[in-house]
């Protein structure tokens, strides 16, 4: 699975659930669409984003919710992988058919979610 498959085959976003491996507070993220779901995890050794097809057994969902209501129910139009100046994949940006967008970025071996807005 890669970002091309996700954009073209996913459908509408129906869930975004934060997870923890127990080693970090927020180092996993389940993203579910109508036709496909995938899991993002932090690779702690390199602070990179890893895309997986399933949830690793050592991860558990967090009770917190994410404020992404304007993305839920929308079709994914674009996805970008973000590479830093040292060559590490440390973020992914998702943009939907209503122009709402968010970024998942690794910082200090944990995920940070950022809203993206035009200025």
C-alpha positions in Angstrom: 0.0 0.0 0.0 1.2 3.5 -0.8 -0.1 7.0 -1.0 -1.2 6.6 -4.7 -3.4 3.6 -3.8 -4.8 5.5 -0.8 -5.8 8.5 -2.8 -7.3 6.7 -5.8 -9.0 3.8 -3.9 -10.0 5.1 -0.5 -13.4 6.8 -0.8 -14.6 9.1 2.1 -12.9 9.5 5.4 -14.8 7.9 8.2 -12.4 7.7 11.2 -9.1 9.0 12.5 -8.1 7.3 15.8 -5.0 8.1 17.8 -3.1 5.1 19.3 -0.2 4.6 21.7 2.4 1.8 21.9 2.8 2.5 25.6 6.3 3.8 24.9 5.1 7.2 23.8 1.9 9.1 24.3 0.8 9.3 20.7 2.8 7.3 18.2 0.2 5.6 16.2 -2.8 6.7 14.0 -5.5 4.6 12.4 -7.0 6.3 9.4 -10.1 4.7 7.9 -11.9 5.4 4.6 -14.9 3.7 3.0 -12.8 1.3 1.0 -9.4 1.2 2.8 -7.9 1.7 6.2 -4.3 2.0 7.2 -2.1 2.6 10.2 0.7 5.2 10.6 3.3 4.6 13.3 6.4 6.4 14.4 9.7 4.7 13.8 11.3 5.8 17.0 14.9 5.1 15.9 14.7 7.6 13.0 11.6 9.7 13.8 10.0 8.7 10.5 6.4 7.9 9.6 5.8 4.2 8.7 2.6 3.2 6.7 1.2 -0.2 7.7 -1.8 -2.1 6.5 -2.8 -3.2 10.0 -2.5 -2.2 13.6 0.5 -3.7 15.4 -0.4 -5.8 18.4 1.4 -3.6 20.9 -0.7 -0.5 20.1 -3.9 0.5 22.0 -6.4 3.3 21.1 -6.3 6.5 23.1 -9.5 7.9 24.5 -8.8 11.4 23.1 -10.6 12.6 20.0 -9.2 14.6 17.2 -10.9 17.8 15.9 -11.1 16.8 12.2 -14.9 17.1 11.7 -14.5 19.1 8.5 -12.5 16.2 7.0 -14.9 13.3 8.0 -17.2 12.2 5.3 -15.0 13.9 2.6 -13.2 12.3 -0.2 -9.4 12.4 -0.2 -8.1 14.3 -3.2 -4.3 14.7 -2.5 -1.7 13.2 -0.2 1.9 14.3 0.1 4.8 12.7 1.8 7.1 15.2 3.6 10.8 14.6 3.7 13.0 16.8 5.9 16.4 18.2 4.9 18.2 15.0 6.3 16.2 12.7 4.0 13.8 11.3 6.6 10.1 10.9 5.8 8.7 12.7 8.9 5.3 13.8 7.7 2.3 13.2 5.5 -0.3 15.8 4.4 -3.9 14.9 3.5 -6.2 17.2 1.6 -9.9 16.5 1.0 -12.5 17.6 -1.6 -13.7 20.5 0.5 -10.1 21.9 0.7 -9.8 20.9 4.4 -6.3 19.5 5.1 -4.2 18.2 7.9 -0.6 17.0 8.4 0.7 14.2 10.5 4.3 15.0 11.5 6.8 13.2 13.8 8.4 15.3 16.4 10.5 13.9 19.2 9.3 10.3 18.4 5.6 11.3 18.7 2.9 12.4 16.2 1.7 16.0 16.0 -1.3 16.8 13.9 -1.5 20.2 12.3 -4.4 21.9 10.5 -3.5 23.4 7.2 -5.1 26.6 6.1 -4.5 29.1 3.4 -3.1 32.5 4.4 
